[in-house]
Amino acid sequence: MRTIAMTAAAVAILGLAACGQGPAEEAGEAADSAYEQSTTGTTDLGQGPAEETGEAIDEAADGADPVPGDATPAPTTP
């Protein structure tokens, strides 16, 4: 019974951690998982190189202009 509770807690924590991932990090995680599955037949839940790169991209994109060159002009007074 204790093992089931610990497993459920671990799954819940992993689920909460996944909520904060951006799109690039999620894509990197999927790429890492696909690579691991195809080469070893298993999936490691740790961060791989593609996921780390995606996380760096997401962090760099925070606060960046989502559509470059699409800035709203400042209002002018007549």
A tleap script that builds the chain and sets N, CA, C and O, in Angstrom:
source leaprc.protein.ff14SB
mol = sequence {
  NMET ARG THR ILE ALA MET THR ALA ALA ALA
  VAL ALA ILE LEU GLY LEU ALA ALA CYS GLY
  GLN GLY PRO ALA GLU GLU ALA GLY GLU ALA
  ALA ASP SER ALA TYR GLU GLN SER THR THR
  GLY THR THR ASP LEU GLY GLN GLY PRO ALA
  GLU GLU THR GLY GLU ALA ILE ASP GLU ALA
  ALA ASP GLY ALA ASP PRO VAL PRO GLY ASP
  ALA THR PRO ALA PRO THR THR CPRO
}
set mol.1.N position { 0.822 -1.191 0.000 }
set mol.1.CA position { 0.000 0.000 0.000 }
set mol.1.C position { 0.871 1.262 0.000 }
set mol.1.O position { 0.556 2.243 -0.674 }
set mol.2.N position { 1.953 1.225 0.753 }
set mol.2.CA position { 2.838 2.378 0.834 }
set mol.2.C position { 3.506 2.644 -0.514 }
set mol.2.O position { 3.700 3.800 -0.891 }
set mol.3.N position { 3.856 1.586 -1.240 }
set mol.3.CA position { 4.477 1.727 -2.553 }
set mol.3.C position { 3.530 2.400 -3.532 }
set mol.3.O position { 3.949 3.234 -4.334 }
set mol.4.N position { 2.265 2.045 -3.467 }
set mol.4.CA position { 1.267 2.652 -4.352 }
set mol.4.C position { 1.137 4.145 -4.052 }
set mol.4.O position { 1.047 4.958 -4.972 }
set mol.5.N position { 1.127 4.502 -2.783 }
set mol.5.CA position { 1.024 5.908 -2.402 }
set mol.5.C position { 2.247 6.696 -2.861 }
set mol.5.O position { 2.110 7.822 -3.339 }
set mol.6.N position { 3.429 6.127 -2.723 }
set mol.6.CA position { 4.657 6.795 -3.156 }
set mol.6.C position { 4.678 6.958 -4.677 }
set mol.6.O position { 5.091 7.998 -5.189 }
set mol.7.N position { 4.234 5.934 -5.389 }
set mol.7.CA position { 4.181 6.007 -6.850 }
set mol.7.C position { 3.194 7.080 -7.294 }
set mol.7.O position { 3.485 7.852 -8.208 }
set mol.8.N position { 2.040 7.132 -6.659 }
set mol.8.CA position { 1.042 8.144 -6.996 }
set mol.8.C position { 1.579 9.546 -6.728 }
set mol.8.O position { 1.339 10.463 -7.514 }
set mol.9.N position { 2.297 9.716 -5.633 }
set mol.9.CA position { 2.877 11.021 -5.313 }
set mol.9.C position { 3.929 11.422 -6.345 }
set mol.9.O position { 3.990 12.580 -6.759 }
set mol.10.N position { 4.752 10.465 -6.754 }
set mol.10.CA position { 5.777 10.751 -7.765 }
set mol.10.C position { 5.141 11.148 -9.088 }
set mol.10.O position { 5.605 12.083 -9.741 }
set mol.11.N position { 4.095 10.458 -9.487 }
set mol.11.CA position { 3.400 10.782 -10.732 }
set mol.11.C position { 2.773 12.173 -10.640 }
set mol.11.O position { 2.818 12.937 -11.604 }
set mol.12.N position { 2.198 12.499 -9.503 }
set mol.12.CA position { 1.593 13.818 -9.324 }
set mol.12.C position { 2.645 14.923 -9.413 }
set mol.12.O position { 2.407 15.961 -10.031 }
set mol.13.N position { 3.793 14.705 -8.806 }
set mol.13.CA position { 4.865 15.701 -8.843 }
set mol.13.C position { 5.372 15.877 -10.271 }
set mol.13.O position { 5.596 17.002 -10.716 }
set mol.14.N position { 5.551 14.776 -10.984 }
set mol.14.CA position { 5.987 14.869 -12.372 }
set mol.14.C position { 4.950 15.594 -13.220 }
set mol.14.O position { 5.306 16.367 -14.109 }
set mol.15.N position { 3.691 15.353 -12.955 }
set mol.15.CA position { 2.624 16.036 -13.687 }
set mol.15.C position { 2.638 17.527 -13.456 }
set mol.15.O position { 2.425 18.302 -14.388 }
set mol.16.N position { 2.887 17.945 -12.221 }
set mol.16.CA position { 2.962 19.374 -11.914 }
set mol.16.C position { 4.190 20.010 -12.539 }
set mol.16.O position { 4.138 21.153 -12.993 }
set mol.17.N position { 5.279 19.287 -12.565 }
set mol.17.CA position { 6.501 19.822 -13.169 }
set mol.17.C position { 6.333 20.003 -14.669 }
set mol.17.O position { 6.903 20.924 -15.253 }
set mol.18.N position { 5.566 19.144 -15.286 }
set mol.18.CA position { 5.361 19.233 -16.734 }
set mol.18.C position { 4.503 20.428 -17.118 }
set mol.18.O position { 4.555 20.866 -18.267 }
set mol.19.N position { 3.722 20.966 -16.203 }
set mol.19.CA position { 2.852 22.101 -16.521 }
set mol.19.C position { 3.639 23.340 -16.896 }
set mol.19.O position { 3.146 24.169 -17.660 }
set mol.20.N position { 4.823 23.485 -16.391 }
set mol.20.CA position { 5.598 24.678 -16.647 }
set mol.20.C position { 6.427 24.628 -17.917 }
set mol.20.O position { 7.179 25.566 -18.183 }
set mol.21.N position { 6.321 23.584 -18.703 }
set mol.21.CA position { 7.128 23.465 -19.901 }
set mol.21.C position { 6.555 24.299 -21.036 }
set mol.21.O position { 5.343 24.367 -21.239 }
set mol.22.N position { 7.456 24.924 -21.759 }
set mol.22.CA position { 7.051 25.653 -22.951 }
set mol.22.C position { 7.036 24.716 -24.146 }
set mol.22.O position { 7.415 23.551 -24.024 }
set mol.23.N position { 6.606 25.207 -25.296 }
set mol.23.CA position { 6.487 24.353 -26.480 }
set mol.23.C position { 7.818 23.789 -26.971 }
set mol.23.O position { 7.867 22.644 -27.422 }
set mol.24.N position { 8.890 24.561 -26.893 }
set mol.24.CA position { 10.185 24.059 -27.357 }
set mol.24.C position { 10.708 22.973 -26.426 }
set mol.24.O position { 11.289 21.988 -26.880 }
set mol.25.N position { 10.502 23.153 -25.131 }
set mol.25.CA position { 10.949 22.143 -24.169 }
set mol.25.C position { 10.162 20.849 -24.345 }
set mol.25.O position { 10.728 19.759 -24.268 }
set mol.26.N position { 8.850 20.970 -24.581 }
set mol.26.CA position { 8.034 19.779 -24.808 }
set mol.26.C position { 8.484 19.042 -26.068 }
set mol.26.O position { 8.545 17.812 -26.081 }
set mol.27.N position { 8.796 19.786 -27.119 }
set mol.27.CA position { 9.272 19.169 -28.353 }
set mol.27.C position { 10.615 18.472 -28.123 }
set mol.27.O position { 10.855 17.384 -28.645 }
set mol.28.N position { 11.480 19.107 -27.343 }
set mol.28.CA position { 12.771 18.498 -27.024 }
set mol.28.C position { 12.615 17.228 -26.213 }
set mol.28.O position { 13.321 16.246 -26.444 }
set mol.29.N position { 11.693 17.247 -25.265 }
set mol.29.CA position { 11.445 16.054 -24.456 }
set mol.29.C position { 10.932 14.916 -25.333 }
set mol.29.O position { 11.343 13.767 -25.171 }
set mol.30.N position { 10.032 15.238 -26.261 }
set mol.30.CA position { 9.505 14.210 -27.167 }
set mol.30.C position { 10.615 13.653 -28.053 }
set mol.30.O position { 10.660 12.450 -28.311 }
set mol.31.N position { 11.509 14.521 -28.519 }
set mol.31.CA position { 12.626 14.067 -29.357 }
set mol.31.C position { 13.567 13.165 -28.561 }
set mol.31.O position { 13.998 12.122 -29.053 }
set mol.32.N position { 13.885 13.571 -27.327 }
set mol.32.CA position { 14.748 12.742 -26.477 }
set mol.32.C position { 14.114 11.381 -26.216 }
set mol.32.O position { 14.783 10.351 -26.304 }
set mol.33.N position { 12.825 11.380 -25.895 }
set mol.33.CA position { 12.130 10.123 -25.604 }
set mol.33.C position { 12.108 9.216 -26.820 }
set mol.33.O position { 12.330 8.011 -26.698 }
set mol.34.N position { 11.843 9.780 -27.994 }
set mol.34.CA position { 11.808 8.975 -29.219 }
set mol.34.C position { 13.183 8.385 -29.520 }
set mol.34.O position { 13.287 7.227 -29.924 }
set mol.35.N position { 14.230 9.170 -29.325 }
set mol.35.CA position { 15.586 8.681 -29.555 }
set mol.35.C position { 15.937 7.557 -28.588 }
set mol.35.O position { 16.462 6.518 -28.988 }
set mol.36.N position { 15.638 7.779 -27.303 }
set mol.36.CA position { 15.933 6.759 -26.296 }
set mol.36.C position { 15.163 5.477 -26.570 }
set mol.36.O position { 15.712 4.382 -26.454 }
set mol.37.N position { 13.893 5.609 -26.935 }
set mol.37.CA position { 13.064 4.433 -27.198 }
set mol.37.C position { 13.611 3.655 -28.398 }
set mol.37.O position { 13.623 2.424 -28.388 }
set mol.38.N position { 14.066 4.375 -29.432 }
set mol.38.CA position { 14.542 3.690 -30.636 }
set mol.38.C position { 15.920 3.065 -30.453 }
set mol.38.O position { 16.237 2.072 -31.108 }
set mol.39.N position { 16.742 3.632 -29.572 }
set mol.39.CA position { 18.092 3.092 -29.407 }
set mol.39.C position { 18.222 2.097 -28.257 }
set mol.39.O position { 18.974 1.127 -28.360 }
set mol.40.N position { 17.501 2.329 -27.171 }
set mol.40.CA position { 17.661 1.460 -26.003 }
set mol.40.C position { 16.419 0.649 -25.683 }
set mol.40.O position { 16.489 -0.316 -24.922 }
set mol.41.N position { 15.275 1.028 -26.256 }
set mol.41.CA position { 14.024 0.334 -25.957 }
set mol.41.C position { 13.369 0.803 -24.675 }
set mol.41.O position { 12.323 0.283 -24.286 }
set mol.42.N position { 13.975 1.785 -24.007 }
set mol.42.CA position { 13.401 2.334 -22.783 }
set mol.42.C position { 13.412 3.860 -22.878 }
set mol.42.O position { 14.032 4.440 -23.769 }
set mol.43.N position { 12.722 4.481 -21.953 }
set mol.43.CA position { 12.688 5.940 -21.902 }
set mol.43.C position { 13.159 6.397 -20.538 }
set mol.43.O position { 12.607 5.991 -19.515 }
set mol.44.N position { 14.186 7.247 -20.519 }
set mol.44.CA position { 14.721 7.814 -19.284 }
set mol.44.C position { 13.931 9.080 -18.969 }
set mol.44.O position { 13.765 9.931 -19.842 }
set mol.45.N position { 13.439 9.220 -17.731 }
set mol.45.CA position { 12.641 10.382 -17.365 }
set mol.45.C position { 13.482 11.624 -17.091 }
set mol.45.O position { 12.928 12.700 -16.863 }
set mol.46.N position { 14.810 11.499 -17.108 }
set mol.46.CA position { 15.671 12.658 -16.897 }
set mol.46.C position { 15.724 13.531 -18.134 }
set mol.46.O position { 15.272 13.127 -19.205 }
set mol.47.N position { 16.273 14.725 -17.989 }
set mol.47.CA position { 16.374 15.644 -19.113 }
set mol.47.C position { 17.488 15.208 -20.046 }
set mol.47.O position { 18.601 14.895 -19.623 }
set mol.48.N position { 17.155 15.197 -21.325 }
set mol.48.CA position { 18.147 14.909 -22.345 }
set mol.48.C position { 18.611 16.201 -22.990 }
set mol.48.O position { 18.125 17.277 -22.643 }
set mol.49.N position { 19.551 16.106 -23.931 }
set mol.49.CA position { 20.101 17.321 -24.539 }
set mol.49.C position { 19.083 18.143 -25.327 }
set mol.49.O position { 19.134 19.372 -25.289 }
set mol.50.N position { 18.166 17.500 -26.035 }
set mol.50.CA position { 17.171 18.252 -26.808 }
set mol.50.C position { 16.198 18.978 -25.886 }
set mol.50.O position { 15.790 20.103 -26.175 }
set mol.51.N position { 15.825 18.341 -24.780 }
set mol.51.CA position { 14.921 18.996 -23.822 }
set mol.51.C position { 15.606 20.193 -23.166 }
set mol.51.O position { 14.976 21.230 -22.961 }
set mol.52.N position { 16.884 20.057 -22.838 }
set mol.52.CA position { 17.614 21.168 -22.233 }
set mol.52.C position { 17.712 22.340 -23.207 }
set mol.52.O position { 17.583 23.497 -22.809 }
set mol.53.N position { 17.940 22.035 -24.481 }
set mol.53.CA position { 17.997 23.083 -25.497 }
set mol.53.C position { 16.643 23.762 -25.633 }
set mol.53.O position { 16.564 24.987 -25.721 }
set mol.54.N position { 15.580 22.969 -25.651 }
set mol.54.CA position { 14.237 23.534 -25.742 }
set mol.54.C position { 13.910 24.423 -24.558 }
set mol.54.O position { 13.267 25.462 -24.710 }
set mol.55.N position { 14.352 24.013 -23.380 }
set mol.55.CA position { 14.128 24.829 -22.188 }
set mol.55.C position { 14.853 26.173 -22.311 }
set mol.55.O position { 14.310 27.214 -21.942 }
set mol.56.N position { 16.082 26.139 -22.830 }
set mol.56.CA position { 16.838 27.377 -23.020 }
set mol.56.C position { 16.147 28.285 -24.038 }
set mol.56.O position { 16.121 29.504 -23.871 }
set mol.57.N position { 15.595 27.693 -25.082 }
set mol.57.CA position { 14.872 28.476 -26.097 }
set mol.57.C position { 13.645 29.121 -25.476 }
set mol.57.O position { 13.386 30.305 -25.694 }
set mol.58.N position { 12.888 28.348 -24.703 }
set mol.58.CA position { 11.691 28.891 -24.058 }
set mol.58.C position { 12.040 30.030 -23.111 }
set mol.58.O position { 11.338 31.041 -23.069 }
set mol.59.N position { 13.121 29.873 -22.350 }
set mol.59.CA position { 13.526 30.925 -21.415 }
set mol.59.C position { 13.954 32.180 -22.166 }
set mol.59.O position { 13.659 33.293 -21.730 }
set mol.60.N position { 14.649 32.012 -23.295 }
set mol.60.CA position { 15.082 33.155 -24.080 }
set mol.60.C position { 13.893 33.855 -24.733 }
set mol.60.O position { 13.920 35.068 -24.942 }
set mol.61.N position { 12.863 33.100 -25.052 }
set mol.61.CA position { 11.696 33.662 -25.729 }
set mol.61.C position { 10.744 34.367 -24.766 }
set mol.61.O position { 9.895 35.138 -25.211 }
set mol.62.N position { 10.859 34.128 -23.471 }
set mol.62.CA position { 9.989 34.807 -22.508 }
set mol.62.C position { 10.196 36.311 -22.606 }
set mol.62.O position { 11.314 36.808 -22.468 }
set mol.63.N position { 9.120 37.016 -22.844 }
set mol.63.CA position { 9.192 38.462 -22.943 }
set mol.63.C position { 9.575 38.960 -24.318 }
set mol.63.O position { 9.562 40.167 -24.559 }
set mol.64.N position { 9.917 38.058 -25.232 }
set mol.64.CA position { 10.276 38.478 -26.578 }
set mol.64.C position { 9.020 38.789 -27.375 }
set mol.64.O position { 7.938 38.296 -27.057 }
set mol.65.N position { 9.165 39.602 -28.402 }
set mol.65.CA position { 8.053 39.950 -29.279 }
set mol.65.C position { 7.609 38.684 -30.010 }
set mol.65.O position { 8.396 38.120 -30.770 }
set mol.66.N position { 6.351 38.210 -29.801 }
set mol.66.CA position { 5.919 36.963 -30.419 }
set mol.66.C position { 5.876 37.031 -31.939 }
set mol.66.O position { 6.044 36.009 -32.606 }
set mol.67.N position { 5.654 38.211 -32.495 }
set mol.67.CA position { 5.664 38.389 -33.949 }
set mol.67.C position { 6.660 39.499 -34.246 }
set mol.67.O position { 6.313 40.678 -34.172 }
set mol.68.N position { 7.901 39.132 -34.582 }
set mol.68.CA position { 8.905 40.164 -34.817 }
set mol.68.C position { 8.442 41.168 -35.875 }
set mol.68.O position { 7.884 40.783 -36.902 }
set mol.69.N position { 8.674 42.449 -35.617 }
set mol.69.CA position { 8.296 43.487 -36.556 }
set mol.69.C position { 6.849 43.913 -36.451 }
set mol.69.O position { 6.413 44.797 -37.188 }
set mol.70.N position { 6.086 43.297 -35.542 }
set mol.70.CA position { 4.676 43.606 -35.406 }
set mol.70.C position { 4.445 44.467 -34.169 }
set mol.70.O position { 3.563 44.178 -33.360 }
set mol.71.N position { 5.232 45.512 -34.027 }
set mol.71.CA position { 5.112 46.391 -32.863 }
set mol.71.C position { 3.970 47.381 -33.100 }
set mol.71.O position { 3.786 47.894 -34.204 }
set mol.72.N position { 3.232 47.624 -32.065 }
set mol.72.CA position { 2.165 48.617 -32.125 }
set mol.72.C position { 2.780 49.994 -32.005 }
set mol.72.O position { 3.521 50.254 -31.057 }
set mol.73.N position { 2.489 50.892 -32.952 }
set mol.73.CA position { 3.090 52.224 -32.868 }
set mol.73.C position { 2.590 52.989 -31.657 }
set mol.73.O position { 1.459 52.802 -31.208 }
set mol.74.N position { 3.430 53.835 -31.146 }
set mol.74.CA position { 3.050 54.666 -29.992 }
set mol.74.C position { 1.981 55.662 -30.416 }
set mol.74.O position { 2.027 56.185 -31.529 }
set mol.75.N position { 1.025 55.927 -29.545 }
set mol.75.CA position { -0.016 56.888 -29.892 }
set mol.75.C position { 0.569 58.289 -30.020 }
set mol.75.O position { 1.483 58.667 -29.287 }
set mol.76.N position { 0.034 59.039 -30.952 }
set mol.76.CA position { 0.492 60.416 -31.152 }
set mol.76.C position { -0.612 61.377 -30.738 }
set mol.76.O position { -1.795 61.066 -30.869 }
set mol.77.N position { -0.229 62.524 -30.246 }
set mol.77.CA position { -1.215 63.534 -29.867 }
set mol.77.C position { -1.289 64.579 -30.970 }
set mol.77.O position { -0.256 65.040 -31.453 }
set mol.78.N position { -2.485 64.954 -31.369 }
set mol.78.CA position { -2.620 65.941 -32.462 }
set mol.78.C position { -2.232 67.331 -32.066 }
set mol.78.O position { -2.299 68.248 -32.885 }
savepdb mol mol.pdb
quit
